[in-house]
Amino acid sequence: MSGTVVLTEKWPVLGRHEQAVVWLQVWADLGRAPRTIDAYARGLAEYLLMCEREAVDPLTVRISRSM
């Protein structure tokens, strides 16, 4: 689990979302390359920050498309 600790230090938003850390740990346990986990963590952190900024639940948010 030390890898996810490093990720939550790098992107503190991950530490505020337990399921995000669990999801990243699953991928790490599956043997994904550290740089892959880092890339997943970075993208997930950006998404979670946007959800926090917009005050939406990252687990239930829906995207509406108007054309």
Buried (B, 14 or more C-beta within 10 A) or exposed (E): EEBBEEBBEEBEBBBEBEEBBEBBBEBBEEEBEEEEBBEBBBEBBEBBBEBEEEEEEBEEEEEEEEE
